[in-house]
Amino acid sequence: MFSIIETGGKQYVAVVGKKIKIEKLEAEEGKNVVFDKVLLVASSDDDVKVGKPYVAGAKVTGEVVKQGKGDKVISLRYRAKKRIRVKRGHRQLFTEVLIQEIK
């Protein structure tokens, strides 16, 4: 059984028992979160529910495992013959969620 949820402007595949890294949520570690923007629920090959845009009454619950920062991404800007070089680094914040139940 799996579902597709929307959070932080992105879509994620949620499978019971798996961990997913999503955009940062304001929730403490160990707390439960509920995702109600469910786009698709598939319990088997024959039973697939697709929302327009969301599936009515569907919810995905999970537990916040970790809050953290992702790997550093380097951004360079360079202009030839002008002595302009700008180097910036960025680490995106994320929340790791363990999917517990799909209703």
FIZA-190137 format. One record per residue (C-alpha): x negated, y negated, z; residue number from 1; residue in one letter. Coordinates in nm, 4 decimals. Layout:
! residues N
<<X,Y,Z>,NUM,a>
...
//
This chain:
! residues 103
<<0.0000,0.0000,0.0000>,1,m>
<<-0.1338,-0.3423,-0.0901>,2,f>
<<-0.0138,-0.6963,-0.1449>,3,s>
<<-0.1343,-1.0218,-0.2927>,4,i>
<<-0.1227,-1.3237,-0.0618>,5,i>
<<-0.1875,-1.6924,-0.1151>,6,e>
<<-0.3779,-1.9028,0.1363>,7,t>
<<-0.6092,-2.2002,0.1024>,8,g>
<<-0.5060,-2.2465,-0.2611>,9,g>
<<-0.6456,-1.9057,-0.3574>,10,k>
<<-0.5040,-1.5559,-0.4012>,11,q>
<<-0.6359,-1.2488,-0.2194>,12,y>
<<-0.5625,-0.8752,-0.2349>,13,v>
<<-0.4618,-0.7554,0.1126>,14,a>
<<-0.4932,-0.3838,0.1936>,15,v>
<<-0.4093,-0.2454,0.5388>,16,v>
<<-0.7304,-0.1752,0.7330>,17,g>
<<-0.9569,-0.3882,0.5089>,18,k>
<<-1.1311,-0.7167,0.5921>,19,k>
<<-1.1023,-1.0223,0.3679>,20,i>
<<-1.2916,-1.3520,0.3767>,21,k>
<<-1.0578,-1.6469,0.3249>,22,i>
<<-1.0822,-2.0247,0.3497>,23,e>
<<-1.1228,-2.1454,0.7099>,24,k>
<<-0.8146,-2.1233,0.9313>,25,l>
<<-0.7689,-2.3039,1.2618>,26,e>
<<-0.7382,-1.9844,1.4676>,27,a>
<<-0.9566,-1.8388,1.7387>,28,e>
<<-1.1286,-1.5014,1.7111>,29,e>
<<-0.9048,-1.2191,1.8298>,30,g>
<<-0.5798,-1.4060,1.7546>,31,k>
<<-0.3200,-1.2801,1.5074>,32,n>
<<-0.2253,-1.4725,1.1938>,33,v>
<<0.0791,-1.4292,0.9700>,34,v>
<<0.0749,-1.4923,0.5953>,35,f>
<<0.4247,-1.5550,0.4592>,36,d>
<<0.3233,-1.6613,0.1075>,37,k>
<<0.3274,-1.3102,-0.0394>,38,v>
<<0.3198,-1.2970,-0.4196>,39,l>
<<0.3368,-0.9190,-0.4718>,40,l>
<<0.3984,-0.6076,-0.2628>,41,v>
<<0.3197,-0.2608,-0.3982>,42,a>
<<0.3872,0.0394,-0.1759>,43,s>
<<0.3431,0.2968,-0.4528>,44,s>
<<0.3077,0.3061,-0.8317>,45,d>
<<0.6841,0.2945,-0.8799>,46,d>
<<0.7804,0.0513,-0.6033>,47,d>
<<0.6398,-0.2921,-0.6938>,48,v>
<<0.8064,-0.6164,-0.5846>,49,k>
<<0.6980,-0.9357,-0.7596>,50,v>
<<0.8028,-1.2713,-0.6171>,51,g>
<<0.9350,-1.5768,-0.7980>,52,k>
<<0.7061,-1.7334,-0.6712>,53,p>
<<0.7091,-1.5485,-0.3340>,54,y>
<<0.8636,-1.2186,-0.2229>,55,v>
<<1.1587,-1.2931,0.0070>,56,a>
<<1.1142,-1.1616,0.3615>,57,g>
<<0.7637,-1.0222,0.3037>,58,a>
<<0.4920,-1.0935,0.5600>,59,k>
<<0.1323,-0.9839,0.6072>,60,v>
<<-0.0194,-0.9888,0.9556>,61,t>
<<-0.3862,-0.9799,1.0406>,62,g>
<<-0.6348,-1.0387,1.3200>,63,e>
<<-0.9094,-1.2995,1.3036>,64,v>
<<-1.2385,-1.1106,1.3322>,65,v>
<<-1.4916,-1.3877,1.2756>,66,k>
<<-1.5329,-1.7563,1.1936>,67,q>
<<-1.8487,-1.8398,1.0038>,68,g>
<<-2.0375,-2.0074,0.7227>,69,k>
<<-2.1129,-1.8529,0.3854>,70,g>
<<-2.4460,-1.8384,0.2047>,71,d>
<<-2.6123,-2.1645,0.1059>,72,k>
<<-2.5404,-2.2887,-0.2453>,73,v>
<<-2.7980,-2.5276,-0.3938>,74,i>
<<-2.6868,-2.8136,-0.6179>,75,s>
<<-2.9453,-2.9945,-0.8326>,76,l>
<<-2.9077,-3.3096,-1.0370>,77,r>
<<-3.1962,-3.4153,-1.2596>,78,y>
<<-3.2453,-3.6938,-1.5133>,79,r>
<<-3.5402,-3.6616,-1.7461>,80,a>
<<-3.7863,-3.9534,-1.7666>,81,k>
<<-3.6042,-4.1468,-1.4903>,82,k>
<<-3.7637,-3.9996,-1.1740>,83,r>
<<-3.4184,-3.9036,-1.0432>,84,i>
<<-3.3929,-3.5703,-0.8644>,85,r>
<<-3.1182,-3.4931,-0.6125>,86,v>
<<-3.1050,-3.1626,-0.4289>,87,k>
<<-2.8125,-3.0772,-0.2028>,88,r>
<<-2.7119,-2.7652,-0.0143>,89,g>
<<-2.3640,-2.6528,0.0909>,90,h>
<<-2.2341,-2.3736,0.3165>,91,r>
<<-1.8600,-2.3069,0.2881>,92,q>
<<-1.6718,-2.2283,0.6092>,93,l>
<<-1.4724,-1.9040,0.6120>,94,f>
<<-1.2498,-1.6905,0.8312>,95,t>
<<-1.2761,-1.3118,0.8213>,96,e>
<<-0.9389,-1.1412,0.8745>,97,v>
<<-0.8629,-0.7727,0.9331>,98,l>
<<-0.5283,-0.6877,0.7678>,99,i>
<<-0.3105,-0.4940,1.0124>,100,q>
<<0.0377,-0.4693,0.8642>,101,e>
<<0.2377,-0.5444,0.5500>,102,i>
<<0.6132,-0.5861,0.6037>,103,k>
//
